[in-house]
Every structure is written in C-alpha cells, then in structure tokens.
Amino acid sequence: MSPILQTLALILATLVANSIQQELKGWPINNRIYVDSGSGLTFVAKDITFSAAGQVIGWKFYSRRSNPLYLQVWRPKSPRSCTLTLIGETRVDVSGTGIKTVNLAENERISVQKGDVIGWKNPKTGVIPFSTNSGAQNLCFKYYLNAEVGTEYDVTQRITWRPNRSYSVAAIFSVQPREYEIGFPIINRSYRDSGSFMTFVDKRTTIPADGRLTGWEFYAKATGRINLQVWRPEKSGDRKSVV
C-alpha cells in the first residue's frame, strides 16, 4: 500500500437497515356484531395513524357481504383533522364472507407518510362489520363522496347511531428502511498520519442495527489508496475480525 492519508477519524459510513418491518395498521380482524346497511358511505379512521414513512403493500379485512369496496389512505391537514387529502385507494370486488387478504403488486402499492390514516368507501351496502364503544365519534364520515386522489375534502358529517366504532379492517404496512450515518463530521482537520501500513479501529462508534453498508464519505489531504473496513468485536476481550 502506498503512503496515504489515514482519514479514519473523518469517515462517515452510510448504513441502510436490513430488516423490512411489516405491521397491520387498523383494528383486529374478526367478525363483529353490525354491518352498515347504507350505501355511498366513506369512513376515515382519524386515530389510526401510520407511525413512519413506508408503503401499504396490502389490505386485510373481514367481509360480511359480496360488494365492491374502496380501501383508502388519507392525509389529514392536521392531527385528527377531518379535512383530508386522498393519497391512494384500492378497489376490491369482494366475493364471499370471512377474512380477506389483498396483496398489492409493486405498481399498486400506496406510499404513505408519518401521520397518514386509513379509510374506506362502500359504494353499495357495507362489507366490513363493526362493533360499537362508548364515547364520542372517532371516525371522519361523509355520504356520497366521490373522492379523487390528490384532492382535499371535508369529511365531517355526523354519525347519528353509535358513533364510536371499531371496524375489522387494516392496512398491511411496510416500514421504509431506515438510513443511518455513522462517524464524525467531514471537515478538514489539523493533522494527518505520515506512516504507512497503519490500521485503525474506532471501538467507540458502533453500528446501531443490522443492515447493508451503502457508501463512505471522508476528507482527503493526500492521494493514494485506502481500505475502508467494518470490524466485528468478539464477545469477550479485545479481539476483532474484519467483516
């Protein structure tokens, strides 16, 4: 190796977390007591929010009727607001009763931001059963709303009968992999190593999650070759191995 500037103290490594987390965002999926008898009803679950950016990769719900159903993602103007913008929707022609799972192809998935919420529309009589709870209305609601993606609406009508409800519907949500930057600020500094064949391991800067290293950034004060490395300490002692 030719003599080079060892800039390990200035290196910034970019890591993308490996684990793609999936979760259901909604209520437990089971048969419930009631099902909506009206048609043209839009509901939005304003209290069930996505906790991070990611994608809706599918839907899960309990069916009590064979009818069309629109499963939707909405973006509230502010937390718990019923002024919302429709972000995306999936039309399902439901056939039969019981638990239904809808898996979306890549081009059908809906990208969501933290704070977005789920909703659904019944063009005909309701498909998804619900149970009722005590308390105030917990859903945004509108009759005969023909919403278009990207448009904001006031979904603010009152539910007159048992307005606090839990429906058997949930989005299958894939959390966007998190990206970490690990290292020190990338700036020019006072000194550089004059020796060669030198190896440094910064045992104080640890990688916070399993993942994939996608790049390096450093400040150079000389030309030459440098080997940028990841090391794994052994469970006991100071021994380490190159990963």
Order of alpha helices (4+ residues) and beta strands (2+ residues): beta-beta-beta-beta-beta-beta-beta-beta-beta-beta-beta-beta-beta-beta-beta-beta-beta-beta-beta
